[in-house]
Amino acid sequence: MTDTTSGLTTSDGRPLKAALLAAQSKARRRAFLLVAPLLLFVILTFILPIAYMLQRSFENDGFSDSAPQLAAWFAEHPDGSEITEGAYAALVADLATMQANKTPGQAGTRINYTVPGTISLFKAAARKAEDLTPPYKEALIALDADWAAPKLWAAMRSASTSYSADFYRVAIDQKRGEAGDWARGAERERIYIYLFVKTFILSAIITLSCLLLAFPIAHLLATLPMAKSSLLMILVLLPFWTSLLVRTTSWIVLLQQQGVVNNILVALGLIGDDGRLVMINNQTGTIVAMTHVLLPFMVLPLYSVMKTIPPSYARAARSLGATSWTTFRRVYLPQTLPGIAAGSLLVFILAVGYYITPALVGGADGQLISNMISFHMNKSNWSLAAALAAILLVAILILYWLYDRLVGIDRLKFG
Amino acid sequence: MKKLLVLSTALTAVAFSAGADVTVMSWGGDYTKSQVEAYHKPFTAATGTAVISVDSDNPAPAVKAMVEAGNVTIDVADVEYADAIRLCDDGMLEEIDPAVLPAAPDGTPATDDFLPGALTDCAVTTIVFSTIFAYDTTKFPEGPTTIADFFDLEKFPGKRAMRKGAKANMEMALMADGVPAAEVYAMLETPEGQDRAFAMLDKIKKDTIWWEAGAQPPQLLADGEVAMTTAYNGRIFAAAVGEGKPFGTVWDGQVYEYDLLVIPKGAPNPEGALEFIKFATSTQPLADQAKWISYGPARMSSGPLVGLYQDGKTEMAPFMPTAEANLTNALASSYEFWVDRDAELNERFNAWLVAN
C-alpha cells in the first residue's frame, strides 16, 4: 500500500506526497498570515506588557546604576563579611559621582523602599562627599550615625544588583529588621496579605450575590415570549452600556446617609433621623455597587445556556412524578452548570482586579488589593505595584487551575 | 529634490506652529479656573500662544509616567513641593534658572522677591495653599475654634472627612493633641510620636469619610454627609464666599505649603513652557490669581496688589493662609520630612485604614 502511494505522481510528474505537502503548506501560510495581525496585536498589547510588568517587579536599577564601586565591593565580599573601610571608601566615591550626576535622590529612593528615611541621608552625604577625607568610615558616621546601621548596609547590598526579590518581600508584609534580615513586619504595618485574602473573600461574595440575582432574571429571559424578553434584555443591557462612573456615582446618591434610600426610610418612619444607615463608604457599598456593575456578566452567559435547554425536559420530569423542587435540582440546574461556571469565573476574575468602584464607594474598609496597586503606581513605587500585581496574577492562575480540575474548563459556555 | 525640500520645510513649519501651544496640567476645579483667569488668558493675550488646560487629581504621578514612557504630552505641570523635589532628583524635570524670572516692578530680583525656599532647581512656586478644616455652620452655629475640636466627637458630634493619606493628617492630629507646631516634625520622626498621631486619629476613625480629590470635601459638606472636613482652604473659600454655602473655616492648626510649576523633561514645547512660567510667576498674574481663589501669592511684591474677590466686594487678605491672624497656630509643611517619610508613613496609614 505504501509503495503504491509513494509511486503515485501528479500529472506534471511530481510525487503526489510532495505536491500535497506544498499545497498544504501554502494553505497553512495563508492561514497564518490571516491571524498574524491578531497575533501581533496580542503580543504587543498583552504579552509584552505583562512580561514588562513581571520584569519590573524584580528590576530596579535606581541604586545599582549610580553605585558601581560599592556594587563591585559587594561582589568581592560575600554576604556576612564585615563592612570595612574599603566599603565606605567605595560608597563615598559613588556618592561623589551621584552628586555630579544629580542622582543621590534616585539612589536614596531605591533604598528608602526598604529602609525608611534614607533619601535625605543620601542627599546630605552626597553634597559633602567631595570634602570627606579618609578614614571614610569615621567621616561618614560623623556625618550621620545612620551610616553604620546594619540594615542600611543589607539594603544597599541587595539593591546593588538591578534584580532583587525585595519588592516581593515587601508585598508579603516583610520588613528589614535592625540587623538587616527580613522578618514579618509589626502587626500595625501588615496590610497586603490581609488585603489579598479580603479581596478574594469579597470577590466570592460579589460573585455569589451576582449569581443569586442573575439566575431568576436569566431564567425569565430565556422562557418569556420574545417580545417581553427583548424588553427585559434591554433593561439588563442598558446599565451595561452606561458609563461605569455614572453607575457608581448614582449608587453614592442612592445610598449615602442623606441619600434617597435613607430619606425614604426616614419618611416611612422605619428608622429615626439620627439612625440613618451607613451603606456607602464601607464594605457594604463596595459589595452593592460591584454586584450591580458586574451583574450583566453573569446574566448573559446564564441566559445563553438556559436558552438552549428544551422545556420538554422539565415537563418530562414533572410527568414522571418529580416535584418541582426535584425537577429544578436534578434536571434543570445541572443543565445550567456550564453557564453558572462561565458567569462565576467571569465575574470573579473581573471583581478581583476591580479598582475604580471600591476606590469611589469603598471608604476605608471596602478597599481591595487593586487599590493598593494603584496607590503605589501613584506614589511612583512601580516595582512594588508590579510585585503586588504579579502575586495577584499568580493567585488567579492557581484558582483557574483549581477550577479547571474541579469544574473542567471544557464545560464552560459563554454563549 | 528642491521641491521636496520646500515641501518638507513647509510641513515642518506647520508641525511647529501646531505644536506651539502650551499644555498645562493642574488640579482641576476652582483652582484650575483661577489659573486660567490669571495666567492662561493674559498669557495668550500677550503672546498669542494658546494654552491648553488638562485636569488631574495629582499631576506628579502623571509626569513620572509620561517621562518614563518617553511620551510627554504636557509642557507645564502644577505639583506639590515634595513631588517637585523628588521628580527633580530623579532627573524628570527641566531645570529652571531663577535668574531668568522677571524682577518685581520695583526692580527687586526674583530671587529676593519670592518667599524663602520658593525657588528650587526645577520648580517655581506660584501660591501658598493650606490644609485647614471647615465645618457646617448650620450644625455648629457657635463653631469649633481649635484643631482639637475636630477630634472631639463629644463636643461636636457628627461625621468627619479627611484626605486619604498621611500628609497633613498626622501633623494636625499631633497639634490637636497639644504638640506645639514647632515640635511636630521632630515628634513625627519618632515611633512614639507616630503612635501618638495615630491614637488621635483613632478617636474619629469610625466616623470619618476619606476623600481623594480636592473637590470632594466641599461637596461632602454641602450634601450634609459630614459635619466637618479637612480641605484645601481655597476650595472652602470658593464654596462659602463664591457660592454662599454655610461653611466656616478654622485656621487653628492649619498646615500650609507651596504649589509649584515645573517643566517635564521631553516636553513638546519647552521654550513655550518656560515663557509661560516666566509670565505666570511674575508679580501681576500671581496677584490676580488671588482674585479667583484664596491662595497666597509666592512673591512678596504681589501681596500689596491683592485686591477684591471677583464679586467685587470681598477683601481677600483675611482669607489668605499667610494672613497674620491665621498664622497664630500654623505649621509650614516640611518637604524634607515628607520626602523621606512619605512611603513609610503612608504604608502605615494604609494598614491602619484597612484594619478594624
Interface residues (C-beta under 8 A of the other chain):
Chain A: K102 T103 P104 G105 Q106 G108 T109 N112 Y113 P116 G117 T118 I119 S120 L121 K123 R188 E189 R190 I191 Y194 L195 K198 Q256 Q257 Q258 N281 A359 G363 A364 D365 Q367 M372 F375 M377 N378 K379 S380 N381
Chain B: N58 A60 P61 K64 A65 I85 R86 C88 D89 D90 G91 K159 F198 K205 T208 I209 W210 E212 D223 G224 E225 E336 V339 D340 R341 D342 A343 E344 N346 E347 R348 N350 A351 W352 L353 V354 A355 N356
